[in-house]
Amino acid sequence: MTEKDSNKNDISKIQFHVSPELEYIYRDIFNVYVGAGDVVMELGNRHRAMPDHVTISNRIVMSVSNAYTLVQTLQQALQEAQSKLHEHLQTKKA
């Protein structure tokens, strides 16, 4: 997988290791704060019994450069997924 490293100006090959025990956690609320040198994302969930209340469970801090990379990567992945879904639906109709 190719990833731009925020500490370098070149593109490096990075090998990702994902533990088989990695826990998937659903979050339905997020806040984003942008400071002079970093971006803070807070992730949490609404309370089912009290929908106007939220508990923040995770706080992620990243550089502004990595935040831009995250936005671009997420946008590209969502566009690709939407195209694949559209193609799949067109194939089903035919």
C-alpha positions in Angstrom: 0.0 0.0 0.0 1.3 3.5 -0.8 0.9 6.2 1.8 2.4 9.7 2.1 4.4 10.0 5.3 3.9 13.4 7.0 7.5 13.4 8.1 8.8 13.0 4.6 8.1 14.7 1.3 8.4 11.5 -0.7 5.9 8.6 -1.1 7.0 5.5 0.8 5.9 1.9 0.7 4.4 1.1 4.1 3.4 -2.4 5.1 0.4 -2.4 7.4 -0.1 -5.1 10.1 -3.6 -5.5 11.4 -4.0 -7.8 14.4 -6.7 -10.5 14.0 -8.0 -9.4 17.4 -8.5 -5.8 16.3 -11.8 -4.6 17.8 -14.3 -2.8 15.5 -16.1 -0.1 17.3 -19.1 1.7 16.0 -19.2 5.5 16.4 -22.1 7.7 15.3 -21.0 11.2 16.5 -17.8 13.1 15.8 -16.4 16.6 16.6 -13.4 18.1 14.8 -11.2 20.9 16.2 -8.4 22.5 14.1 -5.6 24.3 15.8 -2.5 25.9 14.5 -0.5 22.7 14.1 -2.9 19.8 14.7 -6.4 18.5 14.2 -8.3 16.8 16.9 -11.1 14.4 16.1 -13.4 13.2 18.9 -15.6 10.1 18.3 -18.5 8.9 20.3 -22.0 7.6 20.5 -25.5 9.0 21.3 -27.2 7.6 24.3 -30.2 5.5 23.2 -32.3 6.4 26.2 -31.3 10.1 26.0 -30.8 11.0 22.4 -29.7 14.6 23.2 -26.7 13.2 25.2 -23.4 11.9 23.7 -20.4 10.2 25.3 -17.0 10.9 23.6 -15.0 7.6 23.7 -12.0 8.3 21.5 -9.8 11.4 20.8 -7.4 11.2 17.8 -4.8 13.9 17.3 -3.0 14.3 13.9 -1.0 16.8 12.0 -2.8 19.2 9.6 -1.0 17.5 6.7 -2.2 14.0 7.8 -5.7 15.4 8.2 -5.7 16.6 4.6 -4.4 13.2 3.5 -7.2 11.5 5.5 -9.9 13.7 3.9 -8.5 13.0 0.3 -8.2 9.2 0.9 -11.6 9.0 2.5 -13.2 11.0 -0.4 -11.5 8.7 -3.0 -12.6 5.5 -1.2 -16.2 6.7 -0.9 -16.3 7.7 -4.6 -14.9 4.2 -5.6 -17.5 2.5 -3.4 -20.3 4.6 -4.8 -19.2 3.7 -8.4 -19.0 0.0 -7.6 -22.4 0.1 -6.0 -23.8 1.9 -9.0 -22.3 -0.6 -11.4 -23.7 -3.5 -9.2 -27.2 -2.0 -9.3 -27.0 -1.5 -13.1 -25.9 -5.1 -13.6 -28.8 -6.3 -11.4 -31.3 -4.3 -13.6 -30.0 -5.8 -16.8 
